[in-house]
Amino acid sequence: MKKRKKNILPGAALAALISAIIVYCIMLNVEKNALSVYEKGPILVTSKDVPRGLVLTEDNVNEYFAEKEIDKQLIPEAAIIEADRLFLQMTAGELDKGTLITQSMFTNLKEIQENMKEPVSAGFKADDLYQVVSGTLRSGDYIHIYTVDLNTGDVYLIWDNIFVKEVFDSAGVMITADDKTSAAQRVNILMEKENIEQFYSELAKGSLRVVKVIESGG
């Protein structure tokens, strides 16, 4: 009997040790998971309201955005963390103060030009406000350009989804993105170089008309 007890004791001790290791590992994992809930990570947030169509540069990005530490579980996968990633980006919509910043909130100006064959900046001045949607165009808008047959009155679409780069008032002063009252009478747009001759030819006739593309929900 004594010999049998001596044989059982090492096995029981080993089993107890293994059980203790398993319990320790489980507790360690539980503690790790509990701590991960409170783990913090960086993200850019808006430090004040940001207007739609604002082009971000090294000079103004820190005026509108700041880094903040929040729970990692709340950080979106497409979050923007470094401020320099916002350079040459344009806000695609208005952003409220305290918004967590993700890539989908911006239009990449460089990317737009890279997707064109030979992009050029073309400008025109409207003689009448109805030619530029009653002066409501702002940078970041997209427009369709139509031509009117001055003999028959027929209207034809010639270019669609043209990007509005900059807008100016009648004095040539640039209208900022947060200006809701100034009437845009001069407009710079991005076009393909191959279309410029026709564009200015139609412009000289006074036959061009512009409509603004209305995005869903805006």
Number of C-alpha atoms within 10 A of each C-alpha: 6 6 7 8 9 10 11 10 11 11 11 11 11 11 12 12 12 12 12 12 12 12 12 12 12 12 12 12 12 12 11 11 12 11 10 13 12 12 13 15 14 16 23 21 23 21 17 15 15 20 19 21 24 23 24 21 16 12 8 12 16 15 13 17 22 17 17 16 13 14 14 15 13 12 19 12 9 10 16 21 20 12 17 14 12 21 17 17 21 22 23 19 16 15 19 14 14 15 15 21 20 17 15 12 16 21 20 19 16 11 11 12 16 11 9 13 11 12 16 17 16 17 17 15 19 20 12 11 14 14 18 25 17 15 21 18 27 26 25 24 21 20 21 16 20 18 21 17 13 11 6 7 10 9 14 13 13 13 15 15 13 17 20 23 21 23 27 22 16 14 8 13 11 16 20 18 20 14 11 11 9 16 20 25 25 23 24 18 21 19 22 15 15 12 12 14 10 11 20 15 12 15 16 10 12 15 16 23 19 20 18 19 13 10 8 5 4 5
